[in-house]
Amino acid sequence: MVLADRLAEVLNTIAATAKRAGRADGSVTLVAVSKTFDADTIRLAIAAGQRVFGENRVQEAQAKWPDLKQETDDIELHLIGPLQSNKAADAVALFDVIETVDREKIARALASEIERQGRTLRLYVQVNTGLEPQKAGIAPDDAVAFVDFCRNELKLTIEGLMCIPPAGENPGPHFALLQKLAAEAGLAKLSMGMSGDYQTAVEFGATSVRVGSAIFGER
Ligand SMILES: *Cc1c(COP(=O)(O)O)cnc(C)c1O
């Protein structure tokens, strides 16, 4: 299958799963994760109509996306990987959505860069639902207070929560936890689900899924 066919298949699967789950048409956004793939491969997805993309490294994205964004004006680029505060200025300049806000230091760095650059960014708080020591994300118990802090103290636009369940575990309980925390925090958006589990995520209320290899191929 060529890329456009794999993209169409993922979009069809999302639509069918959402429909079966009784969810409205268009209630799930596909974030096509293009990390490690070059600009010409990404152009195939853009030519096929895809507009929302995810990258996990600021530097890699800087090498590909300024040109791609120039070529197509309605691209929406998401940062889905960990962010260091010394990269906050670059991230704010390039990305439209940052999904990995997970600590006070990075939230403060983003707030000051957003103000300095006069940009409007939508942000997600990443939650470490599996409490994995090596994984980014705020602990579930601290998530609601952190969202409140970002909104009230820093005046950031927190749109939703994001999680990456532990590899090899049933993702359902993690998606359910993220949904519960978002409801408690008064957030409507849930970024969850990857190539291996995006159908489950849609069943658990994902409003966006981050799918890479099912579209672009193995990395
Ligand atoms: C790479 C990545 C994805 C996509 O993973 P696939 O299994 O290729 O779909 C999704 N989310 C994050 C945070 C990633 O780093």
The ligand as an SDF file (V2000), in Angstrom:
LIG
                    3D

 15 15  0  0  0  0  0  0  0  0999 V2000
    6.1930    8.1670   18.0370 C   0  0  0  0  0  0  0  0  0  0  0  0
    5.0510    8.6260   18.8550 C   0  0  0  0  0  0  0  0  0  0  0  0
    3.7280    8.3200   18.4780 C   0  0  0  0  0  0  0  0  0  0  0  0
    3.3750    7.4850   17.2530 C   0  0  0  0  0  0  0  0  0  0  0  0
    3.7390    6.1690   17.4590 O   0  0  0  0  0  0  0  0  0  0  0  0
    3.3350    5.0070   16.4070 P   0  0  0  0  0  0  0  0  0  0  0  0
    3.3770    3.7850   17.2200 O   0  0  0  0  0  0  0  0  0  0  0  0
    4.3510    5.0640   15.3380 O   0  0  0  0  0  0  0  0  0  0  0  0
    1.9870    5.3410   15.9190 O   0  0  0  0  0  0  0  0  0  0  0  0
    2.7030    8.7980   19.2600 C   0  0  0  0  0  0  0  0  0  0  0  0
    2.9440    9.5320   20.3620 N   0  0  0  0  0  0  0  0  0  0  0  0
    4.1880    9.8510   20.7550 C   0  0  0  0  0  0  0  0  0  0  0  0
    4.3820   10.6740   21.9710 C   0  0  0  0  0  0  0  0  0  0  0  0
    5.2840    9.4060   20.0190 C   0  0  0  0  0  0  0  0  0  0  0  0
    6.5290    9.7310   20.4140 O   0  0  0  0  0  0  0  0  0  0  0  0
  1  2  1  0
  2  3  1  0
  2 14  2  0
  3  4  1  0
  3 10  2  0
  4  5  1  0
  5  6  1  0
  6  7  2  0
  6  8  1  0
  6  9  1  0
 10 11  1  0
 11 12  2  0
 12 13  1  0
 12 14  1  0
 14 15  1  0
M  END
$$$$
